[in-house]
């Protein structure tokens, strides 16, 4: 964004501060809604499974295990490329959303 908008150093610093504050607020929101999100995802998965034959259910389970991991790894890679090392979160535990996406029954 910095290059596309031709931001001044002062603008970049100010916008970085706004984004960092927003990330903290979003993190708080995610923590609050995570249990509801997990429950909703479980309900949806169960409803989908009920519509599938055994072979389709097996493929569905495989897809659930594979897709979130790939997307999460892609997201992590993107963040590593964009986030200065001093602002990166510690490696253990990865993202909070990981548990939301992968907690299949």
ZISULPE-V405320 format. One record per helix or strand of 2 or more residues. SS is the DSSP state (@ for helix, = for strand). FROM is the first residue (numbers start at 0). LEN is the number of residues. If there is no record, write none. Layout:
SS&FROM&LEN ; SS&FROM&LEN
This chain:
@&1&4 ; @&8&43 ; @&53&29 ; @&84&3 ; @&96&6
